[in-house]
Structures are given as structure tokens and as C-alpha cells.
């Protein structure tokens, strides 16, 4: 029986890992001072998971949790759940597609703390699920110290998520973030008091959380909604709507089709009187 050959489009872009390695090789030639770094972080590894575990260990290892031990934790997470590497690839593609300042995959992989913090949280979330809460919280603490991004290990986060800049982001324990979400710096997904239990926001698919947005309480932000910069949201936001202001109110329904992908932070001129 003859084997069917896969037809590959020569014009198609290379897979993420191949593109990352190609970019790293070119950068190593053009910037010899960084050749050692690029070789250690990217070129010496056989796949994205191996490179990512090395990068996280290099960034977050310290005197208490050595880089080698941290790398072993990340490797264990990726071996137990290979989907974590696929999700990291989707996150990397999201940065490249949505950040106009991003010229390729090497930039976010090496330098963008939003991407790096998100991957650290994914490892911490795996540890949390294994019942290793203390070391998961330790990793959260290191992530906050190094990246200024504070995401609880229990937070559930979908794939294709883009965290731009990252500085000042705080996300609570029972928050849930859907696929293809984009968020800017200084976003808070928090509670409204000292109550325990399910107390944090649930963010739908494709939502755009603009700079300084605060979404507080166990409320739902519908799919493809947009939260304007500096807004304080205390009540649910319907799908495909924009919320703006303090307290937030609806600005336009529907908003643009996929705000998290277009990164459209603009607002309609007309504002409804309905306060959410």
C-alpha cells in the first residue's frame, strides 16, 4: 500500500519553533555579543519545550530554588501535559500577530516579560493541580518579583493569550480567562472584599482588557467584549459590548468583531445612560 505524501505549501510560513531558531541564528550572526545567549536559550535545544524550560529557569532561578531544579519542574510539567507547549506556541503567535512592535518570535521569547510571566504561571498552575501548592506559590512570588506580574497559580487561563508590557497586572485565585484574550499593563482581575470562595472575574473568549482596567468581583465579561482603559467594572458586561468609565457603563454594542486581535482601543462617541 503506497504511503500518502503530505503536500507542503512552500509559501507557507515555517512553524513557530523553526521560525524561532531561524531568527535566533540570524541574530547570532548580526549581534555576536549575544551569540552565546542565543545559543544557550534557543539554538542548543531540540524543541520549544526544552528551550522554554531553560528560559524560565534562567529568569526565575535563585538561591532557594536553583535554576536546574526549576528547569526540572518545567520539564516535568511539559512531559506530563504536552499541551502546555502547544499553548505556549499559541501565546507566542498571539504576541507576534497583535503587537505591532514585535518583529518576530525571538523578541517575546527572550525579552517580553508578559509572555514569560504567562508561561511561568502555566507551570505554577500545573504544580497547583499536582497538590504542590507551596512551591507553586513560591513560583508566583518569583514571577511577581522579576516580571511585576502577579497571577495566582490557581487562575485558569486559556490559550492564545497576549499580555502586553505586563507591568502591574494582578489576577486573583478564582479568575478564569478564556482563549484569545489580550490585556495591557496595570490590569486587575480582583475581588470586592474579604469574602472567600469564588470571588474573581470570568473573562470570555477574545476579550480586550485595556491599560489600567479593573474588573472586580465574580462577574462575567462576555465573549469579544472590550473594557476601556482606566475603567472600573463591577457588574457583568454582555458579549460584543464595550464598557468604559468609573463606574463602567456600556459605550457601544456591538463593539468591533474581535477586539483582542485587532487591539482596537478606540471608543464610540455616543455613550448610553445604562450604568453597568
The 8 nearest C-alpha neighbors of each residue, nearest first, counted from 0:
[[1, 2, 3, 4, 5, 6, 7, 8],
 [0, 2, 3, 4, 5, 6, 7, 8],
 [3, 1, 4, 0, 5, 6, 7, 8],
 [2, 4, 1, 5, 6, 0, 7, 8],
 [5, 3, 2, 6, 1, 7, 0, 8],
 [4, 6, 7, 3, 2, 8, 9, 1],
 [5, 7, 4, 8, 9, 3, 11, 10],
 [8, 6, 9, 5, 11, 10, 4, 13],
 [7, 9, 11, 10, 6, 12, 5, 13],
 [10, 8, 11, 7, 12, 13, 6, 14],
 [9, 11, 8, 12, 7, 13, 6, 14],
 [12, 10, 8, 9, 13, 7, 14, 6],
 [11, 13, 10, 14, 18, 9, 15, 8],
 [14, 12, 18, 17, 15, 11, 16, 10],
 [15, 13, 17, 16, 18, 12, 19, 11],
 [14, 16, 18, 17, 19, 13, 88, 92],
 [17, 15, 19, 18, 14, 47, 20, 46],
 [18, 16, 20, 14, 19, 15, 13, 21],
 [17, 19, 15, 21, 16, 20, 13, 14],
 [20, 18, 16, 22, 104, 17, 21, 105],
 [19, 21, 23, 17, 22, 18, 42, 24],
 [22, 20, 18, 24, 23, 19, 17, 25],
 [21, 23, 25, 19, 20, 24, 26, 18],
 [22, 24, 20, 26, 21, 25, 27, 37],
 [23, 25, 27, 21, 22, 26, 20, 28],
 [26, 24, 22, 28, 27, 23, 29, 21],
 [27, 25, 23, 29, 28, 24, 30, 22],
 [26, 28, 34, 24, 30, 25, 31, 29],
 [29, 27, 25, 26, 30, 31, 24, 34],
 [28, 30, 26, 27, 31, 25, 34, 24],
 [29, 31, 27, 32, 28, 33, 26, 34],
 [32, 30, 34, 33, 27, 28, 29, 35],
 [31, 33, 30, 34, 35, 27, 36, 29],
 [34, 32, 36, 31, 35, 30, 37, 27],
 [35, 33, 27, 31, 37, 36, 32, 38],
 [34, 36, 38, 33, 37, 39, 32, 27],
 [37, 35, 39, 33, 38, 34, 40, 41],
 [38, 36, 34, 40, 39, 35, 41, 23],
 [37, 39, 42, 35, 36, 43, 41, 40],
 [40, 38, 36, 37, 43, 41, 35, 42],
 [39, 41, 37, 38, 50, 54, 36, 53],
 [42, 40, 38, 50, 37, 43, 44, 39],
 [41, 43, 38, 44, 20, 37, 39, 40],
 [42, 44, 38, 41, 39, 45, 40, 50],
 [45, 43, 42, 50, 46, 41, 49, 40],
 [44, 46, 49, 43, 47, 50, 42, 48],
 [47, 45, 49, 48, 44, 50, 16, 51],
 [46, 48, 50, 49, 16, 51, 84, 45],
 [49, 47, 51, 50, 46, 84, 52, 77],
 [48, 50, 52, 51, 47, 46, 44, 53],
 [51, 49, 47, 53, 48, 41, 52, 44],
 [50, 52, 54, 48, 53, 49, 47, 55],
 [51, 53, 70, 55, 73, 49, 54, 50],
 [54, 52, 56, 50, 51, 55, 70, 57],
 [53, 55, 51, 57, 56, 52, 40, 58],
 [56, 54, 58, 52, 57, 53, 59, 51],
 [55, 57, 66, 70, 53, 60, 59, 69],
 [58, 56, 54, 55, 59, 60, 66, 53],
 [57, 59, 55, 56, 60, 54, 145, 66],
 [60, 58, 56, 57, 55, 141, 61, 142],
 [59, 61, 66, 65, 56, 64, 57, 58],
 [62, 60, 65, 64, 63, 59, 66, 141],
 [61, 63, 64, 65, 60, 66, 59, 68],
 [62, 64, 61, 65, 60, 66, 137, 68],
 [65, 63, 61, 60, 62, 68, 69, 66],
 [66, 64, 60, 61, 68, 67, 62, 63],
 [65, 67, 60, 56, 69, 68, 57, 70],
 [66, 68, 70, 69, 65, 71, 56, 60],
 [69, 67, 71, 65, 70, 66, 64, 72],
 [70, 68, 72, 66, 56, 71, 67, 65],
 [69, 71, 56, 67, 73, 52, 72, 68],
 [70, 72, 74, 68, 69, 73, 75, 67],
 [73, 71, 69, 75, 70, 74, 76, 68],
 [72, 74, 76, 70, 52, 75, 71, 122],
 [75, 73, 71, 77, 76, 72, 78, 70],
 [76, 74, 78, 72, 73, 77, 79, 71],
 [75, 77, 73, 79, 74, 78, 80, 72],
 [78, 76, 81, 80, 74, 75, 79, 83],
 [79, 77, 75, 76, 80, 81, 74, 73],
 [78, 80, 76, 77, 75, 81, 74, 82],
 [79, 81, 77, 82, 78, 83, 76, 84],
 [82, 80, 77, 83, 84, 78, 79, 85],
 [81, 83, 85, 80, 84, 86, 77, 87],
 [84, 82, 86, 81, 85, 80, 77, 87],
 [85, 83, 87, 86, 82, 81, 48, 88],
 [84, 86, 82, 88, 83, 87, 89, 81],
 [85, 87, 89, 83, 158, 88, 84, 82],
 [88, 86, 84, 90, 89, 85, 91, 83],
 [87, 89, 91, 85, 86, 90, 92, 84],
 [88, 90, 159, 86, 92, 87, 91, 93],
 [91, 89, 159, 87, 93, 160, 88, 92],
 [90, 92, 88, 94, 93, 89, 87, 95],
 [93, 91, 95, 89, 94, 90, 96, 88],
 [92, 94, 90, 96, 91, 95, 159, 161],
 [95, 93, 91, 97, 92, 96, 98, 161],
 [94, 96, 92, 93, 101, 97, 98, 103],
 [95, 97, 93, 94, 92, 98, 99, 260],
 [98, 96, 94, 95, 93, 260, 99, 262],
 [97, 99, 100, 101, 94, 95, 96, 163],
 [100, 98, 101, 97, 102, 96, 95, 94],
 [99, 101, 98, 102, 95, 97, 103, 106],
 [100, 102, 98, 99, 95, 103, 106, 94],
 [103, 101, 100, 95, 106, 104, 99, 105],
 [102, 104, 101, 105, 95, 106, 22, 19],
 [103, 105, 19, 106, 107, 108, 95, 91],
 [106, 104, 108, 107, 19, 103, 109, 23],
 [105, 107, 109, 104, 108, 110, 103, 101],
 [108, 106, 111, 110, 109, 105, 104, 114],
 [107, 109, 105, 106, 110, 104, 111, 115],
 [110, 108, 106, 107, 105, 111, 54, 40],
 [109, 111, 107, 106, 108, 112, 105, 115],
 [112, 110, 107, 113, 114, 115, 109, 108],
 [111, 113, 115, 114, 116, 146, 110, 165],
 [112, 114, 165, 162, 116, 115, 111, 164],
 [115, 113, 117, 112, 116, 111, 162, 107],
 [114, 116, 112, 118, 117, 113, 119, 111],
 [117, 115, 119, 113, 118, 114, 112, 142],
 [116, 118, 120, 114, 119, 115, 113, 121],
 [119, 117, 121, 115, 120, 116, 114, 122],
 [118, 120, 116, 122, 121, 117, 123, 115],
 [121, 119, 123, 117, 118, 122, 124, 152],
 [120, 122, 124, 118, 119, 123, 125, 117],
 [121, 123, 125, 119, 124, 120, 73, 76],
 [124, 122, 135, 120, 126, 152, 125, 121],
 [125, 123, 152, 127, 121, 122, 126, 153],
 [124, 126, 122, 128, 123, 127, 121, 129],
 [125, 127, 129, 123, 131, 128, 124, 135],
 [128, 126, 124, 132, 130, 131, 129, 125],
 [127, 129, 125, 126, 130, 124, 131, 153],
 [130, 128, 126, 127, 131, 125, 132, 124],
 [129, 131, 127, 128, 132, 126, 133, 125],
 [132, 130, 126, 127, 129, 133, 134, 135],
 [131, 133, 135, 127, 130, 134, 136, 126],
 [134, 132, 136, 135, 131, 137, 127, 130],
 [133, 135, 137, 136, 132, 131, 138, 126],
 [136, 134, 123, 132, 138, 137, 133, 126],
 [137, 135, 139, 133, 138, 134, 132, 140],
 [138, 136, 134, 140, 139, 135, 133, 141],
 [137, 139, 141, 135, 136, 140, 142, 134],
 [140, 138, 136, 142, 137, 141, 143, 135],
 [139, 141, 137, 143, 138, 142, 136, 144],
 [140, 142, 144, 138, 143, 139, 145, 59],
 [143, 141, 139, 145, 140, 144, 146, 138],
 [142, 144, 147, 148, 149, 140, 141, 146],
 [145, 143, 141, 142, 147, 146, 140, 148],
 [144, 146, 142, 143, 147, 141, 59, 58],
 [145, 147, 148, 143, 142, 112, 144, 116],
 [148, 146, 143, 166, 167, 144, 145, 149],
 [147, 149, 143, 168, 146, 167, 166, 165],
 [148, 150, 169, 143, 168, 170, 147, 151],
 [151, 149, 170, 169, 148, 152, 171, 120],
 [150, 152, 172, 153, 154, 171, 170, 139],
 [153, 151, 124, 123, 154, 120, 135, 127],
 [154, 152, 172, 151, 124, 155, 127, 173],
 [153, 155, 172, 174, 152, 151, 173, 175],
 [154, 156, 175, 176, 153, 174, 157, 173],
 [157, 155, 176, 175, 177, 154, 158, 178],
 [158, 156, 178, 177, 176, 160, 155, 159],
 [159, 157, 178, 86, 160, 89, 179, 90],
 [158, 160, 90, 89, 179, 93, 178, 161],
 [161, 159, 179, 180, 90, 158, 181, 178],
 [162, 160, 181, 94, 93, 163, 90, 182],
 [161, 163, 113, 182, 165, 181, 183, 114],
 [162, 164, 183, 165, 113, 161, 182, 184],
 [165, 163, 184, 113, 166, 162, 183, 112],
 [164, 166, 113, 184, 163, 162, 168, 148],
 [167, 165, 147, 184, 168, 164, 148, 185],
 [166, 168, 185, 147, 148, 184, 165, 169],
 [167, 169, 185, 186, 148, 166, 187, 165],
 [170, 168, 187, 149, 150, 188, 148, 167],
 [171, 169, 188, 150, 187, 189, 151, 149],
 [172, 170, 189, 151, 174, 173, 188, 199],
 [171, 173, 151, 154, 153, 174, 170, 152],
 [174, 172, 199, 197, 154, 171, 198, 175],
 [175, 173, 199, 200, 154, 171, 201, 172],
 [174, 176, 201, 155, 202, 156, 154, 173],
 [177, 175, 156, 202, 157, 201, 155, 203],
 [178, 176, 204, 157, 203, 202, 156, 180],
 [177, 179, 157, 158, 204, 180, 159, 160],
 [178, 180, 159, 205, 160, 204, 158, 181],
 [181, 179, 205, 206, 160, 178, 259, 207],
 [182, 180, 161, 259, 207, 160, 162, 208],
 [183, 181, 208, 162, 209, 207, 163, 161],
 [182, 184, 210, 163, 209, 162, 208, 186],
 [183, 185, 165, 210, 166, 164, 186, 168],
 [186, 184, 167, 211, 168, 210, 166, 187],
 [185, 187, 168, 211, 212, 184, 213, 210],
 [188, 186, 213, 169, 189, 168, 170, 214],
 [189, 187, 170, 214, 215, 200, 171, 213],
 [190, 188, 215, 171, 199, 187, 170, 216],
 [189, 191, 216, 215, 199, 198, 192, 217],
 [190, 192, 216, 215, 189, 193, 198, 194],
 [191, 193, 194, 190, 216, 198, 195, 189],
 [192, 194, 195, 191, 190, 198, 196, 189],
 [193, 195, 192, 196, 198, 191, 190, 197],
 [196, 194, 193, 197, 198, 192, 190, 173],
 [195, 197, 198, 194, 173, 199, 172, 217],
 [198, 196, 173, 199, 217, 195, 174, 172],
 [197, 199, 217, 216, 190, 196, 173, 195],
 [198, 200, 217, 174, 216, 190, 173, 189],
 [201, 199, 217, 218, 174, 216, 219, 188],
 [200, 202, 175, 219, 174, 218, 176, 220],
 [203, 201, 176, 220, 177, 175, 219, 200],
 [204, 202, 222, 177, 221, 220, 206, 176],
 [203, 205, 177, 222, 178, 206, 179, 223],
 [204, 206, 180, 223, 179, 259, 222, 257],
 [205, 207, 223, 180, 224, 259, 204, 225],
 [208, 206, 259, 225, 181, 258, 182, 180],
 [209, 207, 182, 226, 225, 181, 212, 183],
 [210, 208, 228, 183, 227, 212, 182, 226],
 [211, 209, 183, 228, 184, 212, 185, 186],
 [210, 212, 229, 185, 186, 228, 209, 213],
 [211, 213, 229, 230, 186, 228, 210, 209],
 [214, 212, 231, 187, 186, 230, 232, 188],
 [215, 213, 232, 188, 231, 187, 233, 189],
 [216, 214, 189, 190, 233, 191, 188, 213],
 [215, 217, 190, 199, 191, 198, 218, 200],
 [216, 218, 199, 198, 200, 197, 201, 219],
 [219, 217, 200, 235, 216, 201, 234, 220],
 [218, 220, 201, 235, 200, 202, 221, 236],
 [219, 221, 236, 202, 235, 203, 201, 237],
 [238, 222, 220, 237, 203, 224, 236, 219],
 [221, 223, 203, 204, 238, 224, 205, 206],
 [224, 222, 206, 205, 239, 257, 238, 204],
 [223, 225, 239, 240, 206, 238, 222, 221],
 [224, 226, 241, 207, 206, 208, 227, 240],
 [227, 225, 242, 208, 241, 209, 243, 207],
 [228, 226, 243, 209, 230, 242, 225, 229],
 [227, 229, 209, 210, 212, 211, 230, 226],
 [228, 230, 211, 212, 210, 227, 231, 244],
 [229, 231, 244, 212, 243, 245, 228, 227],
 [232, 230, 213, 245, 246, 247, 214, 212],
 [231, 233, 214, 247, 234, 213, 215, 246],
 [232, 234, 215, 214, 216, 231, 235, 275],
 [233, 235, 275, 232, 218, 236, 219, 216],
 [236, 234, 219, 218, 220, 237, 275, 233],
 [235, 237, 220, 221, 219, 234, 238, 240],
 [238, 236, 221, 240, 220, 239, 235, 224],
 [221, 237, 239, 222, 224, 240, 223, 236],
 [238, 240, 224, 223, 253, 254, 252, 222],
 [241, 239, 252, 224, 253, 254, 238, 237],
 [240, 242, 225, 250, 251, 249, 224, 226],
 [241, 243, 249, 226, 248, 247, 250, 227],
 [244, 242, 247, 227, 230, 248, 226, 249],
 [243, 245, 247, 230, 246, 248, 231, 229],
 [246, 244, 247, 231, 230, 243, 232, 229],
 [245, 247, 231, 244, 232, 248, 230, 233],
 [248, 246, 244, 243, 245, 232, 231, 242],
 [249, 247, 274, 275, 242, 243, 273, 244],
 [248, 250, 242, 241, 251, 271, 243, 273],
 [251, 249, 270, 241, 242, 271, 248, 267],
 [250, 252, 241, 253, 254, 240, 249, 267],
 [253, 251, 240, 254, 239, 241, 250, 249],
 [252, 254, 239, 240, 251, 255, 241, 256],
 [253, 255, 240, 252, 239, 251, 241, 256],
 [256, 254, 258, 257, 253, 239, 263, 223],
 [255, 257, 258, 254, 223, 239, 253, 261],
 [258, 256, 260, 259, 223, 255, 261, 205],
 [259, 257, 261, 262, 260, 207, 263, 255],
 [258, 260, 207, 181, 262, 205, 206, 257],
 [261, 259, 258, 262, 257, 97, 205, 181],
 [260, 262, 258, 263, 259, 257, 97, 255],
 [263, 261, 259, 258, 260, 264, 97, 207],
 [262, 264, 261, 265, 258, 259, 255, 260],
 [265, 263, 262, 266, 227, 209, 228, 258],
 [264, 266, 263, 267, 227, 262, 268, 228],
 [267, 265, 268, 264, 250, 227, 251, 241],
 [266, 268, 269, 251, 250, 265, 270, 254],
 [267, 269, 266, 270, 250, 251, 265, 271],
 [268, 270, 267, 271, 250, 251, 266, 272],
 [271, 269, 250, 268, 272, 249, 251, 267],
 [270, 272, 273, 250, 249, 269, 248, 251],
 [271, 273, 274, 270, 248, 249, 250, 275],
 [272, 274, 271, 248, 275, 249, 270, 250],
 [275, 273, 248, 272, 247, 249, 246, 271],
 [274, 248, 234, 247, 273, 249, 235, 236]]
